[in-house]
Structure formats: structure tokens, C-alpha cells
Amino acid sequence: MVTPEQIKEYIGHGLACEHLQVEGDGQHFEAIIVSREFEGKSPIQRHQLVYKALGDRMREEIHALSMKTHTPEQWAKIA
């Protein structure tokens, strides 16, 4: 069973993050991801970057992942 720490590691290896938080119960996960790579991207494009970082794990290991994706500037306003 995949853990929140593993998902955090997977995302962090594939995407430069300034803040990365993952919580979950082994089946369903929630992530807050802050990255400069999100600048100028739509929410769908941001999610695609995260899915790319996760690769096949999204289909094979992770059953559900809810994401909140922010640029550093957006995060500074809400954190």
C-alpha cells in the first residue's frame, strides 16, 4: 500500500516544489503543491504536470488524488 510520504517523494522527484504536503489513508490522498512550474498554467495543465511526475503510479498504485496547485505567489496570499 502506498503512503503519503511515498507520494510526496514521487511528486518531489518529478516536479520542483517549494511546498509539498500530502495526506491520506492509503487509498485516497490530498495534496497541496506549490511550484514555480505552475506559473502561467491552467488548473488542468498543472494537474497534468503532477500526473507526469507520478507516471504510471497514478494508474497502478494511487486510487484517488485530490490536488490543490498553487504558484508561490498564490500560496503566499493564502498560507
PyRosetta script that sets phi, psi and omega in degrees:
from pyrosetta import init, pose_from_sequence

init()
pose = pose_from_sequence("MVTPEQIKEYIGHGLACEHLQVEGDGQHFEAIIVSREFEGKSPIQRHQLVYKALGDRMREEIHALSMKTHTPEQWAKIA")
pose.set_psi(1, 133.6)
pose.set_omega(1, -179.7)
pose.set_phi(2, -76.6)
pose.set_psi(2, 145.2)
pose.set_omega(2, -178.6)
pose.set_phi(3, -109.4)
pose.set_psi(3, 161.0)
pose.set_omega(3, 175.3)
pose.set_phi(4, -56.8)
pose.set_psi(4, -37.0)
pose.set_omega(4, 179.6)
pose.set_phi(5, -63.0)
pose.set_psi(5, -39.1)
pose.set_omega(5, 178.4)
pose.set_phi(6, -65.8)
pose.set_psi(6, -43.3)
pose.set_omega(6, 179.5)
pose.set_phi(7, -63.3)
pose.set_psi(7, -41.3)
pose.set_omega(7, 177.3)
pose.set_phi(8, -59.4)
pose.set_psi(8, -43.4)
pose.set_omega(8, 178.7)
pose.set_phi(9, -64.2)
pose.set_psi(9, -44.4)
pose.set_omega(9, -179.7)
pose.set_phi(10, -59.8)
pose.set_psi(10, -48.4)
pose.set_omega(10, -178.6)
pose.set_phi(11, -65.0)
pose.set_psi(11, -44.9)
pose.set_omega(11, -178.1)
pose.set_phi(12, -62.2)
pose.set_psi(12, -30.9)
pose.set_omega(12, 178.4)
pose.set_phi(13, -75.1)
pose.set_psi(13, -27.4)
pose.set_omega(13, -176.1)
pose.set_phi(14, -103.5)
pose.set_psi(14, -6.0)
pose.set_omega(14, -175.5)
pose.set_phi(15, -148.4)
pose.set_psi(15, 126.8)
pose.set_omega(15, 178.6)
pose.set_phi(16, -70.8)
pose.set_psi(16, 114.7)
pose.set_omega(16, -176.3)
pose.set_phi(17, -117.6)
pose.set_psi(17, 141.0)
pose.set_omega(17, 174.0)
pose.set_phi(18, -92.0)
pose.set_psi(18, -24.9)
pose.set_omega(18, 174.6)
pose.set_phi(19, -148.8)
pose.set_psi(19, 136.6)
pose.set_omega(19, -178.9)
pose.set_phi(20, -148.5)
pose.set_psi(20, 118.6)
pose.set_omega(20, -179.3)
pose.set_phi(21, -130.1)
pose.set_psi(21, 129.2)
pose.set_omega(21, 178.9)
pose.set_phi(22, -132.1)
pose.set_psi(22, 132.9)
pose.set_omega(22, 176.0)
pose.set_phi(23, -131.8)
pose.set_psi(23, 153.8)
pose.set_omega(23, 177.8)
pose.set_phi(24, 171.2)
pose.set_psi(24, 176.2)
pose.set_omega(24, -174.5)
pose.set_phi(25, -114.1)
pose.set_psi(25, 13.7)
pose.set_omega(25, -178.5)
pose.set_phi(26, 99.0)
pose.set_psi(26, -19.3)
pose.set_omega(26, 177.9)
pose.set_phi(27, -118.9)
pose.set_psi(27, -46.8)
pose.set_omega(27, -177.3)
pose.set_phi(28, -117.5)
pose.set_psi(28, 134.0)
pose.set_omega(28, -175.8)
pose.set_phi(29, -131.2)
pose.set_psi(29, 152.5)
pose.set_omega(29, 174.8)
pose.set_phi(30, -127.7)
pose.set_psi(30, 135.9)
pose.set_omega(30, -178.9)
pose.set_phi(31, -131.0)
pose.set_psi(31, 140.6)
pose.set_omega(31, 169.0)
pose.set_phi(32, -112.4)
pose.set_psi(32, 121.1)
pose.set_omega(32, -173.8)
pose.set_phi(33, -127.4)
pose.set_psi(33, 124.9)
pose.set_omega(33, 178.8)
pose.set_phi(34, -118.6)
pose.set_psi(34, 121.0)
pose.set_omega(34, -177.2)
pose.set_phi(35, -149.5)
pose.set_psi(35, 142.0)
pose.set_omega(35, 173.6)
pose.set_phi(36, -65.9)
pose.set_psi(36, -23.7)
pose.set_omega(36, 180.0)
pose.set_phi(37, -65.6)
pose.set_psi(37, -13.8)
pose.set_omega(37, 178.8)
pose.set_phi(38, -83.3)
pose.set_psi(38, -12.2)
pose.set_omega(38, -176.9)
pose.set_phi(39, -60.3)
pose.set_psi(39, 129.6)
pose.set_omega(39, 179.5)
pose.set_phi(40, 77.5)
pose.set_psi(40, 6.3)
pose.set_omega(40, -177.9)
pose.set_phi(41, -106.3)
pose.set_psi(41, 147.3)
pose.set_omega(41, 174.6)
pose.set_phi(42, -74.7)
pose.set_psi(42, 164.7)
pose.set_omega(42, 176.6)
pose.set_phi(43, -55.6)
pose.set_psi(43, -39.4)
pose.set_omega(43, 179.4)
pose.set_phi(44, -64.6)
pose.set_psi(44, -43.2)
pose.set_omega(44, 179.1)
pose.set_phi(45, -64.7)
pose.set_psi(45, -35.3)
pose.set_omega(45, 177.2)
pose.set_phi(46, -64.5)
pose.set_psi(46, -44.9)
pose.set_omega(46, 179.1)
pose.set_phi(47, -64.0)
pose.set_psi(47, -37.8)
pose.set_omega(47, 177.8)
pose.set_phi(48, -61.7)
pose.set_psi(48, -37.5)
pose.set_omega(48, 176.6)
pose.set_phi(49, -63.0)
pose.set_psi(49, -40.5)
pose.set_omega(49, 178.9)
pose.set_phi(50, -67.7)
pose.set_psi(50, -44.3)
pose.set_omega(50, 178.3)
pose.set_phi(51, -60.2)
pose.set_psi(51, -38.2)
pose.set_omega(51, 177.9)
pose.set_phi(52, -63.2)
pose.set_psi(52, -41.5)
pose.set_omega(52, 178.0)
pose.set_phi(53, -63.0)
pose.set_psi(53, -35.4)
pose.set_omega(53, -179.8)
pose.set_phi(54, -80.2)
pose.set_psi(54, -25.1)
pose.set_omega(54, 178.8)
pose.set_phi(55, 60.3)
pose.set_psi(55, -140.6)
pose.set_omega(55, -177.6)
pose.set_phi(56, -67.8)
pose.set_psi(56, -15.1)
pose.set_omega(56, -180.0)
pose.set_phi(57, -60.1)
pose.set_psi(57, -30.0)
pose.set_omega(57, -179.2)
pose.set_phi(58, -63.1)
pose.set_psi(58, -35.0)
pose.set_omega(58, 179.2)
pose.set_phi(59, -86.6)
pose.set_psi(59, -34.1)
pose.set_omega(59, -170.1)
pose.set_phi(60, -94.5)
pose.set_psi(60, -36.4)
pose.set_omega(60, -172.7)
pose.set_phi(61, -114.4)
pose.set_psi(61, -31.8)
pose.set_omega(61, -172.4)
pose.set_phi(62, -105.4)
pose.set_psi(62, 119.1)
pose.set_omega(62, -175.7)
pose.set_phi(63, -86.1)
pose.set_psi(63, -35.5)
pose.set_omega(63, -179.3)
pose.set_phi(64, -152.0)
pose.set_psi(64, 129.8)
pose.set_omega(64, 179.3)
pose.set_phi(65, -136.5)
pose.set_psi(65, 115.4)
pose.set_omega(65, 174.8)
pose.set_phi(66, -96.0)
pose.set_psi(66, 132.9)
pose.set_omega(66, -176.0)
pose.set_phi(67, -125.4)
pose.set_psi(67, 142.2)
pose.set_omega(67, 166.6)
pose.set_phi(68, -118.8)
pose.set_psi(68, 117.4)
pose.set_omega(68, -175.8)
pose.set_phi(69, -114.4)
pose.set_psi(69, 132.4)
pose.set_omega(69, -176.2)
pose.set_phi(70, -137.9)
pose.set_psi(70, 151.0)
pose.set_omega(70, 167.0)
pose.set_phi(71, -80.4)
pose.set_psi(71, 163.0)
pose.set_omega(71, 177.3)
pose.set_phi(72, -57.5)
pose.set_psi(72, -36.8)
pose.set_omega(72, 179.5)
pose.set_phi(73, -66.2)
pose.set_psi(73, -41.7)
pose.set_omega(73, 177.6)
pose.set_phi(74, -64.3)
pose.set_psi(74, -42.8)
pose.set_omega(74, -178.0)
pose.set_phi(75, -63.7)
pose.set_psi(75, -39.0)
pose.set_omega(75, -179.6)
pose.set_phi(76, -61.3)
pose.set_psi(76, -29.3)
pose.set_omega(76, -179.6)
pose.set_phi(77, -78.9)
pose.set_psi(77, -24.4)
pose.set_omega(77, -175.0)
pose.set_phi(78, -111.3)
pose.set_psi(78, -16.1)
pose.set_omega(78, -176.7)
pose.set_phi(79, -83.3)
pose.dump_pdb("model.pdb")
